[in-house]
Amino acid sequence: MRIAIPLAEGKLSAHFGHCRSFALFDVDPDEKTVLRQQVLDAPEHAPGLLPSWLGRHGVDLVIAGGMGRRAQGFFDEGGVKVVTGAPPEAPERIVDAYLEGTLAIGGNICDH
């Protein structure tokens, strides 16, 4: 399974579409372990671009602070699960908490 987390200054970016990079984690959800981690620079922002770009990178799940409905719809069409409302923490902590089932999720901060 591959998880993507939008980043700003090394932590989860509150606004998905405005992040500068993505942390990608290859994980074994059964063993609850991270197999590989990498950071990729995000492409220039354009509506609908990030969901297809992340799809080409094999992403199965996006964990974000906030994400607009249109982007969520694009991910849904591509079969990529989206979790919003994650806290602005280090991506490693977010992935570990997700794998352990303890990730505290709040509301989606994007209203567009």
Summary of the structure (lengths in Angstrom):
residues: 112
radius of gyration: 12.6
end to end distance: 28.6
largest distance: 36.7
contacts: 336
relative contact order: 0.24
helix: 27%
strand: 30%
